[in-house]
Amino acid sequence: MSHTAQNAAETARTQNAPRPRGKSTLTAGQMPSWVWLAVLAGALVLGAGIVALMGGGDFNIVGWLIISAILYVLGMYITTRVMENRRKATDGLWRNLVWAAFIIALIPLVAVIWSVLANGLSTLIANPHLLWEDMGGAAGGDVKFMREGGVGPIAGGFGHALVGTLMITLFAALISVPIGLLTSIFLVEYSRGGWFSRAITFFVDVMTGIPSIVAGLFAFALMELVITTFIGDTPRHLQMVKMGFTASVALSVLMIPVVVRSTEEMLRVVPNELREASYALGVRKWRTITKIVIPTAISGIASGITLAIARVAGETAPILVTAGFVANFNWNVFDDMMTALPVYIYRQMIFPSAAQAPDPSIDRAWAAALMLILIVMALNLIARIIAKAFAPKKTGR
């Protein structure tokens, strides 16, 4: 019998062989869908036993979860290796490790949000006046609150800190957005990769990583130089350095590189064909940039600017150095000191309004922290809405 005939006979014998009952050839060699539940249950039980033995009677929930996760990953690898094959076991191992890394990265975020909600939400609900009152006369109210055993509303509020955060961040954006946008337009549209554009890119990258306290010291020194040069150098004039506008300058130092990098990337995404079509129609370069390039990239530019504002809204060190701390409302960024929410939280935690009654200050700090998180979350949500609203619409023919 020839080799071809032998192959044909073997194929016919394989096709005519009886198939195992209850199992399809498509699912042969695969684990049942319930295996991971069994491995997870075994890992939890075994992890609980290990923690109980190691703790000497004290049960540590965090240690139990960590040991159970390790046992689950190892158990799934061994089970898949035995029931299926090495390739699927290795693939499952790395998939479980990726999920574990994701959960580990998510734990601090969830813990922070939970802590702030647990400590600040009840205070804010019971004392809504914290949103619009300042700290004038709050020390006496704190002492009375503690003497009465924590009965009644908490005195004071952080309304002046909300105003300070709003005004300082607004002026920082007014400084940063035009400078960052024009710098990005120069780098993308006018520079030819020369030494000047490379130097700008280098210094923007360096500014992205500078500590925030350095930005605060720079703004303080700059405003001190301006005031002593053009106004005067008396102690009263030097006291003018600490104001809201100085804090805005400090935040703009941190904000400009973020705006430059995000806007530059968005402008580079715009196809060159659009520019060339505009030039072919005789449109000038500046008009092409304002009418074609920027409207096309406005979605990414707007979201990048909003994220940059959210990034600087929670800064503490530069505002503490440049704007100081006051207990009353101040709407004028060019006159006297201002208070921002991060500085207010820091002061309430470290220096309570009444040293003999620190609990109301701690409650106010948690409520202000919750409000700051809500502001940052709202800015990120606005960035997503802007990106979706200004994104190029898909149209059919």
Buried (B, 14 or more C-beta within 10 A) or exposed (E): EEEEEEEEEEEEEEEEEEEEEEEEEEEEEEBEEEBBEEBBEBBBEBBBEBBBEEEEEEEEEEBBBBBBBEBBBBBBBEBBBEBBEEEBBEEBBEEBEEEBEEEEEEEEEEEEEEEBEEBBEEBBEEBEEBBEBBBBEBBEBBBBBBEEEEEEEBBBBBBBBBBBBBBBBEBBBEBBBEBBBEBBBBBBBEBEEEEEBEEBBEEBEEBEEEEBBBBBBBBBEBBBEEBBEEEEEEEEBBEBBBBBBBBBBBBBBBBBBBBBBBBBBBBEEBEEEEBEEBEEEEBEEEEBBEEBBBBBBBBBBBBBBBBBBBBBBBBBBBBBBBBBBBBEBBEEBEEBBBBBBBBBBBBBBEEBBBEEBBBBBBBBBBBBBBBBBEBBEEBBEBBEEBBEEBEEEEEEE
